[in-house]
Amino acid sequence: MSDFPTSARVVIIGGGVVGVSTLYHLAKKGWTDCVLLEKNELTAGSTWHAAGNCPSFSTSWAVMNMQRYSLSLYKRLAAEVDYPMNYHVTGSIRLAHSKERMQELCARARWAIIRA
């Protein structure tokens, strides 16, 4: 533990998917003076509970773009970091509980196709 830095340009608190992703993207940009702090194991908290939950549909254009980027990254990540890992696309289903919700889902699906 004597090699633990006492200062850093960036300190990321939390080793879930957001913290790890932030550190990964900073490193890709060439940032080296960064520290990630995690009280337990990496991705052991809520990230672990959501493993495999990779949606590609949202009612928000910004969220949908982040999802698309993430899914694209997951497909190529093993090659980028030269570490064996698997990513399997499994899909999902959305259920509408009312006529209004069905109309919303249909509108967003059309919207997503137009902007894809």
N, CA, C and O atoms as CSV, one atom per row, in Angstrom:
chain,resi,resn,atom,element,x,y,z
A,1,MET,N,N,0.806,-1.179,0.000
A,1,MET,CA,C,0.000,0.000,0.000
A,1,MET,C,C,0.863,1.263,0.000
A,1,MET,O,O,0.328,2.365,-0.116
A,2,SER,N,N,2.147,1.132,0.123
A,2,SER,CA,C,3.010,2.309,0.143
A,2,SER,C,C,3.056,3.014,-1.214
A,2,SER,O,O,3.444,4.180,-1.282
A,3,ASP,N,N,2.671,2.334,-2.288
A,3,ASP,CA,C,2.659,2.937,-3.615
A,3,ASP,C,C,1.374,3.710,-3.888
A,3,ASP,O,O,1.208,4.270,-4.972
A,4,PHE,N,N,0.478,3.746,-2.931
A,4,PHE,CA,C,-0.797,4.433,-3.124
A,4,PHE,C,C,-0.536,5.934,-3.247
A,4,PHE,O,O,0.134,6.516,-2.394
A,5,PRO,N,N,-1.061,6.568,-4.303
A,5,PRO,CA,C,-0.782,7.993,-4.507
A,5,PRO,C,C,-1.435,8.875,-3.434
A,5,PRO,O,O,-2.487,8.543,-2.888
A,6,THR,N,N,-0.801,9.970,-3.159
A,6,THR,CA,C,-1.352,10.924,-2.194
A,6,THR,C,C,-2.039,12.090,-2.889
A,6,THR,O,O,-2.682,12.910,-2.235
A,7,SER,N,N,-1.909,12.169,-4.202
A,7,SER,CA,C,-2.608,13.176,-4.989
A,7,SER,C,C,-2.854,12.621,-6.383
A,7,SER,O,O,-2.171,11.699,-6.830
A,8,ALA,N,N,-3.836,13.196,-7.060
A,8,ALA,CA,C,-4.155,12.756,-8.411
A,8,ALA,C,C,-4.896,13.866,-9.140
A,8,ALA,O,O,-5.552,14.700,-8.516
A,9,ARG,N,N,-4.789,13.872,-10.437
A,9,ARG,CA,C,-5.534,14.830,-11.256
A,9,ARG,C,C,-7.030,14.559,-11.157
A,9,ARG,O,O,-7.843,15.482,-11.103
A,10,VAL,N,N,-7.375,13.270,-11.133
A,10,VAL,CA,C,-8.773,12.841,-11.038
A,10,VAL,C,C,-8.872,11.726,-10.018
A,10,VAL,O,O,-8.063,10.798,-10.027
A,11,VAL,N,N,-9.863,11.811,-9.136
A,11,VAL,CA,C,-10.182,10.724,-8.209
A,11,VAL,C,C,-11.610,10.303,-8.493
A,11,VAL,O,O,-12.542,11.097,-8.365
A,12,ILE,N,N,-11.772,9.053,-8.877
A,12,ILE,CA,C,-13.087,8.500,-9.171
A,12,ILE,C,C,-13.497,7.654,-7.982
A,12,ILE,O,O,-12.754,6.768,-7.561
A,13,ILE,N,N,-14.663,7.918,-7.445
A,13,ILE,CA,C,-15.140,7.179,-6.283
A,13,ILE,C,C,-16.225,6.220,-6.748
A,13,ILE,O,O,-17.285,6.641,-7.211
A,14,GLY,N,N,-15.956,4.949,-6.622
A,14,GLY,CA,C,-16.903,3.910,-7.007
A,14,GLY,C,C,-16.427,3.137,-8.214
A,14,GLY,O,O,-16.166,3.712,-9.271
A,15,GLY,N,N,-16.315,1.832,-8.053
A,15,GLY,CA,C,-15.819,0.960,-9.114
A,15,GLY,C,C,-16.912,0.188,-9.809
A,15,GLY,O,O,-16.711,-0.955,-10.219
A,16,GLY,N,N,-18.074,0.810,-9.943
A,16,GLY,CA,C,-19.131,0.196,-10.730
A,16,GLY,C,C,-18.925,0.497,-12.202
A,16,GLY,O,O,-17.858,0.963,-12.605
A,17,VAL,N,N,-19.931,0.235,-12.995
A,17,VAL,CA,C,-19.793,0.414,-14.433
A,17,VAL,C,C,-19.486,1.870,-14.791
A,17,VAL,O,O,-18.721,2.116,-15.724
A,18,VAL,N,N,-20.055,2.827,-14.085
A,18,VAL,CA,C,-19.808,4.238,-14.415
A,18,VAL,C,C,-18.379,4.633,-14.043
A,18,VAL,O,O,-17.687,5.267,-14.839
A,19,GLY,N,N,-17.936,4.265,-12.846
A,19,GLY,CA,C,-16.581,4.608,-12.426
A,19,GLY,C,C,-15.520,3.945,-13.282
A,19,GLY,O,O,-14.565,4.598,-13.703
A,20,VAL,N,N,-15.674,2.665,-13.542
A,20,VAL,CA,C,-14.706,1.929,-14.356
A,20,VAL,C,C,-14.700,2.480,-15.788
A,20,VAL,O,O,-13.641,2.640,-16.394
A,21,SER,N,N,-15.883,2.766,-16.316
A,21,SER,CA,C,-15.972,3.319,-17.660
A,21,SER,C,C,-15.314,4.691,-17.739
A,21,SER,O,O,-14.635,5.002,-18.718
A,22,THR,N,N,-15.513,5.503,-16.718
A,22,THR,CA,C,-14.894,6.826,-16.698
A,22,THR,C,C,-13.376,6.703,-16.723
A,22,THR,O,O,-12.708,7.394,-17.492
A,23,LEU,N,N,-12.829,5.826,-15.886
A,23,LEU,CA,C,-11.384,5.626,-15.848
A,23,LEU,C,C,-10.877,5.082,-17.182
A,23,LEU,O,O,-9.840,5.527,-17.676
A,24,TYR,N,N,-11.589,4.135,-17.763
A,24,TYR,CA,C,-11.214,3.556,-19.063
A,24,TYR,C,C,-11.127,4.646,-20.137
A,24,TYR,O,O,-10.156,4.706,-20.892
A,25,HIS,N,N,-12.145,5.499,-20.197
A,25,HIS,CA,C,-12.164,6.533,-21.233
A,25,HIS,C,C,-11.115,7.620,-20.989
A,25,HIS,O,O,-10.551,8.154,-21.945
A,26,LEU,N,N,-10.849,7.949,-19.739
A,26,LEU,CA,C,-9.761,8.886,-19.451
A,26,LEU,C,C,-8.417,8.292,-19.874
A,26,LEU,O,O,-7.589,8.984,-20.466
A,27,ALA,N,N,-8.204,7.021,-19.574
A,27,ALA,CA,C,-6.956,6.355,-19.966
A,27,ALA,C,C,-6.806,6.330,-21.488
A,27,ALA,O,O,-5.708,6.530,-22.006
A,28,LYS,N,N,-7.890,6.087,-22.196
A,28,LYS,CA,C,-7.843,6.105,-23.664
A,28,LYS,C,C,-7.459,7.483,-24.197
A,28,LYS,O,O,-6.861,7.598,-25.267
A,29,LYS,N,N,-7.805,8.523,-23.446
A,29,LYS,CA,C,-7.447,9.891,-23.845
A,29,LYS,C,C,-6.024,10.257,-23.411
A,29,LYS,O,O,-5.555,11.362,-23.683
A,30,GLY,N,N,-5.339,9.328,-22.736
A,30,GLY,CA,C,-3.960,9.564,-22.339
A,30,GLY,C,C,-3.761,10.078,-20.925
A,30,GLY,O,O,-2.635,10.387,-20.535
A,31,TRP,N,N,-4.835,10.176,-20.149
A,31,TRP,CA,C,-4.707,10.645,-18.768
A,31,TRP,C,C,-4.072,9.537,-17.928
A,31,TRP,O,O,-4.513,8.388,-17.968
A,32,THR,N,N,-3.049,9.887,-17.181
A,32,THR,CA,C,-2.358,8.876,-16.369
A,32,THR,C,C,-2.429,9.147,-14.873
A,32,THR,O,O,-2.220,8.233,-14.075
A,33,ASP,N,N,-2.712,10.348,-14.488
A,33,ASP,CA,C,-2.716,10.712,-13.066
A,33,ASP,C,C,-4.132,10.595,-12.499
A,33,ASP,O,O,-4.713,11.576,-12.036
A,34,CYS,N,N,-4.678,9.364,-12.545
A,34,CYS,CA,C,-6.059,9.108,-12.125
A,34,CYS,C,C,-6.085,7.957,-11.131
A,34,CYS,O,O,-5.300,7.013,-11.228
A,35,VAL,N,N,-7.001,8.052,-10.173
A,35,VAL,CA,C,-7.152,7.012,-9.155
A,35,VAL,C,C,-8.625,6.641,-9.061
A,35,VAL,O,O,-9.494,7.513,-9.071
A,36,LEU,N,N,-8.898,5.358,-8.970
A,36,LEU,CA,C,-10.262,4.886,-8.741
A,36,LEU,C,C,-10.311,4.256,-7.354
A,36,LEU,O,O,-9.522,3.363,-7.045
A,37,LEU,N,N,-11.229,4.718,-6.526
A,37,LEU,CA,C,-11.385,4.185,-5.173
A,37,LEU,C,C,-12.654,3.340,-5.104
A,37,LEU,O,O,-13.721,3.770,-5.541
A,38,GLU,N,N,-12.531,2.156,-4.561
A,38,GLU,CA,C,-13.674,1.255,-4.390
A,38,GLU,C,C,-13.537,0.577,-3.044
A,38,GLU,O,O,-12.459,0.085,-2.707
A,39,LYS,N,N,-14.601,0.542,-2.273
A,39,LYS,CA,C,-14.535,-0.035,-0.925
A,39,LYS,C,C,-14.554,-1.560,-0.934
A,39,LYS,O,O,-14.175,-2.186,0.056
A,40,ASN,N,N,-14.983,-2.157,-2.026
A,40,ASN,CA,C,-15.108,-3.616,-2.092
A,40,ASN,C,C,-14.444,-4.096,-3.374
A,40,ASN,O,O,-13.327,-3.681,-3.682
A,41,GLU,N,N,-15.103,-4.949,-4.112
A,41,GLU,CA,C,-14.585,-5.427,-5.390
A,41,GLU,C,C,-15.149,-4.578,-6.523
A,41,GLU,O,O,-16.241,-4.022,-6.411
A,42,LEU,N,N,-14.399,-4.486,-7.606
A,42,LEU,CA,C,-14.907,-3.773,-8.778
A,42,LEU,C,C,-16.181,-4.440,-9.271
A,42,LEU,O,O,-16.275,-5.666,-9.318
A,43,THR,N,N,-17.132,-3.643,-9.628
A,43,THR,CA,C,-18.430,-4.054,-10.199
A,43,THR,C,C,-19.205,-5.033,-9.319
A,43,THR,O,O,-20.037,-5.784,-9.828
A,44,ALA,N,N,-18.951,-5.042,-8.016
A,44,ALA,CA,C,-19.618,-5.986,-7.126
A,44,ALA,C,C,-20.936,-5.472,-6.565
A,44,ALA,O,O,-21.690,-6.244,-5.971
A,45,GLY,N,N,-21.229,-4.197,-6.737
A,45,GLY,CA,C,-22.456,-3.626,-6.170
A,45,GLY,C,C,-23.617,-3.731,-7.126
A,45,GLY,O,O,-23.920,-4.816,-7.623
A,46,SER,N,N,-24.266,-2.623,-7.387
A,46,SER,CA,C,-25.447,-2.644,-8.255
A,46,SER,C,C,-25.100,-3.011,-9.689
A,46,SER,O,O,-25.953,-3.527,-10.411
A,47,THR,N,N,-23.858,-2.757,-10.123
A,47,THR,CA,C,-23.440,-3.172,-11.470
A,47,THR,C,C,-23.554,-4.679,-11.612
A,47,THR,O,O,-24.029,-5.172,-12.636
A,48,TRP,N,N,-23.125,-5.413,-10.596
A,48,TRP,CA,C,-23.192,-6.873,-10.646
A,48,TRP,C,C,-24.640,-7.342,-10.729
A,48,TRP,O,O,-24.949,-8.280,-11.464
A,49,HIS,N,N,-25.516,-6.704,-9.988
A,49,HIS,CA,C,-26.922,-7.102,-9.980
A,49,HIS,C,C,-27.591,-6.880,-11.331
A,49,HIS,O,O,-28.578,-7.543,-11.651
A,50,ALA,N,N,-27.067,-5.964,-12.114
A,50,ALA,CA,C,-27.655,-5.661,-13.420
A,50,ALA,C,C,-26.893,-6.322,-14.568
A,50,ALA,O,O,-27.136,-6.004,-15.733
A,51,ALA,N,N,-25.984,-7.229,-14.254
A,51,ALA,CA,C,-25.184,-7.860,-15.307
A,51,ALA,C,C,-26.084,-8.477,-16.369
A,51,ALA,O,O,-27.037,-9.191,-16.057
A,52,GLY,N,N,-25.771,-8.196,-17.608
A,52,GLY,CA,C,-26.559,-8.717,-18.712
A,52,GLY,C,C,-27.720,-7.827,-19.104
A,52,GLY,O,O,-28.364,-8.061,-20.127
A,53,ASN,N,N,-27.996,-6.812,-18.304
A,53,ASN,CA,C,-29.092,-5.898,-18.623
A,53,ASN,C,C,-28.530,-4.761,-19.471
A,53,ASN,O,O,-28.103,-3.733,-18.945
A,54,CYS,N,N,-28.535,-4.957,-20.775
A,54,CYS,CA,C,-27.972,-3.975,-21.696
A,54,CYS,C,C,-29.059,-3.506,-22.644
A,54,CYS,O,O,-29.135,-3.987,-23.774
A,55,PRO,N,N,-29.895,-2.585,-22.214
A,55,PRO,CA,C,-31.001,-2.143,-23.066
A,55,PRO,C,C,-30.505,-1.329,-24.258
A,55,PRO,O,O,-29.432,-0.727,-24.214
A,56,SER,N,N,-31.290,-1.324,-25.302
A,56,SER,CA,C,-30.952,-0.533,-26.488
A,56,SER,C,C,-32.129,0.346,-26.909
A,56,SER,O,O,-32.147,0.874,-28.021
A,57,PHE,N,N,-33.093,0.498,-26.034
A,57,PHE,CA,C,-34.275,1.293,-26.338
A,57,PHE,C,C,-34.613,2.151,-25.137
A,57,PHE,O,O,-34.612,1.678,-24.000
A,58,SER,N,N,-34.899,3.409,-25.397
A,58,SER,CA,C,-35.251,4.332,-24.325
A,58,SER,C,C,-36.196,5.381,-24.883
A,58,SER,O,O,-36.274,5.563,-26.098
A,59,THR,N,N,-36.905,6.062,-24.021
A,59,THR,CA,C,-37.744,7.167,-24.462
A,59,THR,C,C,-36.953,8.470,-24.517
A,59,THR,O,O,-37.514,9.519,-24.834
A,60,SER,N,N,-35.659,8.416,-24.212
A,60,SER,CA,C,-34.792,9.587,-24.266
A,60,SER,C,C,-33.739,9.388,-25.356
A,60,SER,O,O,-33.037,8.377,-25.372
A,61,TRP,N,N,-33.636,10.357,-26.261
A,61,TRP,CA,C,-32.650,10.265,-27.347
A,61,TRP,C,C,-31.229,10.224,-26.783
A,61,TRP,O,O,-30.405,9.453,-27.275
A,62,ALA,N,N,-30.922,11.026,-25.772
A,62,ALA,CA,C,-29.585,11.044,-25.184
A,62,ALA,C,C,-29.241,9.698,-24.551
A,62,ALA,O,O,-28.140,9.182,-24.745
A,63,VAL,N,N,-30.168,9.137,-23.804
A,63,VAL,CA,C,-29.936,7.833,-23.172
A,63,VAL,C,C,-29.765,6.754,-24.240
A,63,VAL,O,O,-28.905,5.882,-24.117
A,64,MET,N,N,-30.588,6.819,-25.290
A,64,MET,CA,C,-30.482,5.829,-26.359
A,64,MET,C,C,-29.107,5.901,-27.038
A,64,MET,O,O,-28.535,4.870,-27.392
A,65,ASN,N,N,-28.583,7.102,-27.218
A,65,ASN,CA,C,-27.245,7.233,-27.804
A,65,ASN,C,C,-26.172,6.649,-26.900
A,65,ASN,O,O,-25.241,6.005,-27.384
A,66,MET,N,N,-26.286,6.865,-25.584
A,66,MET,CA,C,-25.331,6.262,-24.650
A,66,MET,C,C,-25.435,4.739,-24.695
A,66,MET,O,O,-24.419,4.046,-24.644
A,67,GLN,N,N,-26.645,4.222,-24.788
A,67,GLN,CA,C,-26.833,2.777,-24.867
A,67,GLN,C,C,-26.200,2.217,-26.140
A,67,GLN,O,O,-25.530,1.186,-26.099
A,68,ARG,N,N,-26.408,2.883,-27.249
A,68,ARG,CA,C,-25.811,2.430,-28.513
A,68,ARG,C,C,-24.290,2.421,-28.433
A,68,ARG,O,O,-23.641,1.466,-28.862
A,69,TYR,N,N,-23.730,3.488,-27.882
A,69,TYR,CA,C,-22.282,3.550,-27.740
A,69,TYR,C,C,-21.783,2.406,-26.850
A,69,TYR,O,O,-20.808,1.733,-27.182
A,70,SER,N,N,-22.455,2.197,-25.730
A,70,SER,CA,C,-22.043,1.150,-24.794
A,70,SER,C,C,-22.101,-0.225,-25.438
A,70,SER,O,O,-21.166,-1.013,-25.294
A,71,LEU,N,N,-23.174,-0.523,-26.140
A,71,LEU,CA,C,-23.300,-1.827,-26.786
A,71,LEU,C,C,-22.203,-2.024,-27.824
A,71,LEU,O,O,-21.662,-3.122,-27.958
A,72,SER,N,N,-21.879,-0.980,-28.547
A,72,SER,CA,C,-20.794,-1.053,-29.528
A,72,SER,C,C,-19.455,-1.303,-28.831
A,72,SER,O,O,-18.647,-2.103,-29.304
A,73,LEU,N,N,-19.221,-0.618,-27.706
A,73,LEU,CA,C,-17.987,-0.798,-26.945
A,73,LEU,C,C,-17.884,-2.221,-26.404
A,73,LEU,O,O,-16.820,-2.834,-26.489
A,74,TYR,N,N,-18.962,-2.752,-25.853
A,74,TYR,CA,C,-18.924,-4.100,-25.285
A,74,TYR,C,C,-18.539,-5.130,-26.335
A,74,TYR,O,O,-17.844,-6.099,-26.029
A,75,LYS,N,N,-18.981,-4.931,-27.561
A,75,LYS,CA,C,-18.678,-5.881,-28.641
A,75,LYS,C,C,-17.196,-5.899,-28.986
A,75,LYS,O,O,-16.668,-6.941,-29.373
A,76,ARG,N,N,-16.517,-4.765,-28.853
A,76,ARG,CA,C,-15.106,-4.689,-29.254
A,76,ARG,C,C,-14.129,-4.609,-28.080
A,76,ARG,O,O,-12.917,-4.583,-28.293
A,77,LEU,N,N,-14.631,-4.571,-26.860
A,77,LEU,CA,C,-13.786,-4.319,-25.694
A,77,LEU,C,C,-12.693,-5.369,-25.503
A,77,LEU,O,O,-11.551,-5.016,-25.212
A,78,ALA,N,N,-13.017,-6.638,-25.659
A,78,ALA,CA,C,-12.013,-7.691,-25.460
A,78,ALA,C,C,-10.806,-7.480,-26.369
A,78,ALA,O,O,-9.666,-7.645,-25.937
A,79,ALA,N,N,-11.051,-7.121,-27.614
A,79,ALA,CA,C,-9.953,-6.876,-28.553
A,79,ALA,C,C,-9.172,-5.624,-28.176
A,79,ALA,O,O,-7.946,-5.596,-28.291
A,80,GLU,N,N,-9.874,-4.591,-27.726
A,80,GLU,CA,C,-9.207,-3.337,-27.376
A,80,GLU,C,C,-8.267,-3.478,-26.195
A,80,GLU,O,O,-7.193,-2.877,-26.186
A,81,VAL,N,N,-8.650,-4.262,-25.200
A,81,VAL,CA,C,-7.821,-4.389,-23.996
A,81,VAL,C,C,-7.017,-5.679,-23.986
A,81,VAL,O,O,-6.282,-5.953,-23.037
A,82,ASP,N,N,-7.159,-6.473,-25.050
A,82,ASP,CA,C,-6.439,-7.749,-25.178
A,82,ASP,C,C,-6.625,-8.624,-23.937
A,82,ASP,O,O,-5.666,-9.121,-23.347
A,83,TYR,N,N,-7.890,-8.790,-23.568
A,83,TYR,CA,C,-8.239,-9.623,-22.418
A,83,TYR,C,C,-9.484,-10.424,-22.790
A,83,TYR,O,O,-10.469,-9.860,-23.266
A,84,PRO,N,N,-9.438,-11.740,-22.573
A,84,PRO,CA,C,-10.580,-12.557,-23.006
A,84,PRO,C,C,-11.833,-12.314,-22.166
A,84,PRO,O,O,-11.830,-12.516,-20.952
A,85,MET,N,N,-12.882,-11.884,-22.821
A,85,MET,CA,C,-14.178,-11.745,-22.166
A,85,MET,C,C,-15.248,-11.970,-23.221
A,85,MET,O,O,-15.015,-11.784,-24.415
A,86,ASN,N,N,-16.391,-12.363,-22.771
A,86,ASN,CA,C,-17.490,-12.653,-23.685
A,86,ASN,C,C,-18.610,-11.645,-23.520
A,86,ASN,O,O,-18.888,-11.168,-22.420
A,87,TYR,N,N,-19.234,-11.339,-24.620
A,87,TYR,CA,C,-20.411,-10.481,-24.607
A,87,TYR,C,C,-21.428,-11.120,-25.537
A,87,TYR,O,O,-21.163,-11.302,-26.725
A,88,HIS,N,N,-22.576,-11.454,-25.004
A,88,HIS,CA,C,-23.629,-12.100,-25.780
A,88,HIS,C,C,-24.865,-11.211,-25.780
A,88,HIS,O,O,-25.362,-10.826,-24.721
A,89,VAL,N,N,-25.355,-10.891,-26.962
A,89,VAL,CA,C,-26.568,-10.092,-27.075
A,89,VAL,C,C,-27.759,-11.020,-26.874
A,89,VAL,O,O,-27.909,-12.015,-27.583
A,90,THR,N,N,-28.602,-10.687,-25.905
A,90,THR,CA,C,-29.735,-11.560,-25.594
A,90,THR,C,C,-31.085,-10.948,-25.913
A,90,THR,O,O,-32.075,-11.670,-26.035
A,91,GLY,N,N,-31.146,-9.637,-26.050
A,91,GLY,CA,C,-32.418,-8.989,-26.364
A,91,GLY,C,C,-33.269,-8.758,-25.125
A,91,GLY,O,O,-32.893,-9.111,-24.007
A,92,SER,N,N,-34.431,-8.152,-25.363
A,92,SER,CA,C,-35.351,-7.870,-24.263
A,92,SER,C,C,-36.738,-7.640,-24.842
A,92,SER,O,O,-36.929,-7.638,-26.058
A,93,ILE,N,N,-37.681,-7.451,-23.969
A,93,ILE,CA,C,-39.059,-7.212,-24.399
A,93,ILE,C,C,-39.637,-6.070,-23.570
A,93,ILE,O,O,-39.372,-5.962,-22.373
A,94,ARG,N,N,-40.420,-5.232,-24.212
A,94,ARG,CA,C,-41.104,-4.137,-23.515
A,94,ARG,C,C,-42.596,-4.428,-23.552
A,94,ARG,O,O,-43.134,-4.776,-24.602
A,95,LEU,N,N,-43.256,-4.289,-22.431
A,95,LEU,CA,C,-44.693,-4.535,-22.358
A,95,LEU,C,C,-45.413,-3.229,-22.048
A,95,LEU,O,O,-44.994,-2.461,-21.182
A,96,ALA,N,N,-46.489,-2.998,-22.762
A,96,ALA,CA,C,-47.312,-1.817,-22.514
A,96,ALA,C,C,-48.511,-2.242,-21.669
A,96,ALA,O,O,-49.199,-3.210,-21.991
A,97,HIS,N,N,-48.747,-1.514,-20.602
A,97,HIS,CA,C,-49.849,-1.831,-19.690
A,97,HIS,C,C,-51.114,-1.032,-19.988
A,97,HIS,O,O,-52.145,-1.209,-19.339
A,98,SER,N,N,-51.016,-0.158,-20.971
A,98,SER,CA,C,-52.187,0.640,-21.327
A,98,SER,C,C,-52.082,1.028,-22.801
A,98,SER,O,O,-51.022,0.894,-23.413
A,99,LYS,N,N,-53.169,1.500,-23.352
A,99,LYS,CA,C,-53.186,1.952,-24.735
A,99,LYS,C,C,-52.222,3.132,-24.915
A,99,LYS,O,O,-51.514,3.216,-25.918
A,100,GLU,N,N,-52.202,4.037,-23.935
A,100,GLU,CA,C,-51.332,5.199,-24.009
A,100,GLU,C,C,-49.860,4.802,-24.006
A,100,GLU,O,O,-49.053,5.359,-24.750
A,101,ARG,N,N,-49.524,3.837,-23.163
A,101,ARG,CA,C,-48.131,3.368,-23.111
A,101,ARG,C,C,-47.755,2.687,-24.429
A,101,ARG,O,O,-46.628,2.840,-24.900
A,102,MET,N,N,-48.666,1.954,-25.015
A,102,MET,CA,C,-48.404,1.320,-26.302
A,102,MET,C,C,-48.158,2.373,-27.378
A,102,MET,O,O,-47.258,2.222,-28.204
A,103,GLN,N,N,-48.948,3.427,-27.368
A,103,GLN,CA,C,-48.755,4.506,-28.327
A,103,GLN,C,C,-47.390,5.171,-28.139
A,103,GLN,O,O,-46.708,5.502,-29.109
A,104,GLU,N,N,-47.007,5.358,-26.885
A,104,GLU,CA,C,-45.702,5.953,-26.602
A,104,GLU,C,C,-44.572,5.063,-27.104
A,104,GLU,O,O,-43.638,5.548,-27.743
A,105,LEU,N,N,-44.650,3.769,-26.821
A,105,LEU,CA,C,-43.600,2.846,-27.266
A,105,LEU,C,C,-43.510,2.803,-28.792
A,105,LEU,O,O,-42.412,2.775,-29.348
A,106,CYS,N,N,-44.645,2.799,-29.461
A,106,CYS,CA,C,-44.646,2.793,-30.928
A,106,CYS,C,C,-44.036,4.082,-31.482
A,106,CYS,O,O,-43.262,4.048,-32.439
A,107,ALA,N,N,-44.384,5.199,-30.883
A,107,ALA,CA,C,-43.831,6.488,-31.330
A,107,ALA,C,C,-42.317,6.521,-31.132
A,107,ALA,O,O,-41.591,6.974,-32.016
A,108,ARG,N,N,-41.840,6.051,-29.995
A,108,ARG,CA,C,-40.397,6.041,-29.730
A,108,ARG,C,C,-39.671,5.054,-30.633
A,108,ARG,O,O,-38.541,5.319,-31.042
A,109,ALA,N,N,-40.280,3.946,-30.948
A,109,ALA,CA,C,-39.660,2.979,-31.859
A,109,ALA,C,C,-39.496,3.616,-33.254
A,109,ALA,O,O,-38.445,3.475,-33.878
A,110,ARG,N,N,-40.523,4.306,-33.731
A,110,ARG,CA,C,-40.410,4.998,-35.021
A,110,ARG,C,C,-39.324,6.071,-34.958
A,110,ARG,O,O,-38.531,6.220,-35.887
A,111,TRP,N,N,-39.300,6.801,-33.876
A,111,TRP,CA,C,-38.333,7.867,-33.645
A,111,TRP,C,C,-36.913,7.295,-33.652
A,111,TRP,O,O,-36.006,7.887,-34.237
A,112,ALA,N,N,-36.722,6.146,-33.002
A,112,ALA,CA,C,-35.390,5.530,-32.923
A,112,ALA,C,C,-34.934,5.059,-34.302
A,112,ALA,O,O,-33.757,5.190,-34.640
A,113,ILE,N,N,-35.833,4.522,-35.087
A,113,ILE,CA,C,-35.483,4.045,-36.422
A,113,ILE,C,C,-35.104,5.224,-37.320
A,113,ILE,O,O,-34.132,5.147,-38.072
A,114,ILE,N,N,-35.853,6.289,-37.242
A,114,ILE,CA,C,-35.585,7.474,-38.078
A,114,ILE,C,C,-34.229,8.063,-37.748
A,114,ILE,O,O,-33.516,8.494,-38.654
A,115,ARG,N,N,-33.854,8.094,-36.487
A,115,ARG,CA,C,-32.607,8.732,-36.069
A,115,ARG,C,C,-31.424,7.787,-35.971
A,115,ARG,O,O,-30.328,8.214,-35.608
A,116,ALA,N,N,-31.614,6.533,-36.281
A,116,ALA,CA,C,-30.522,5.554,-36.174
A,116,ALA,C,C,-29.455,5.795,-37.214
A,116,ALA,O,O,-28.467,5.063,-37.266
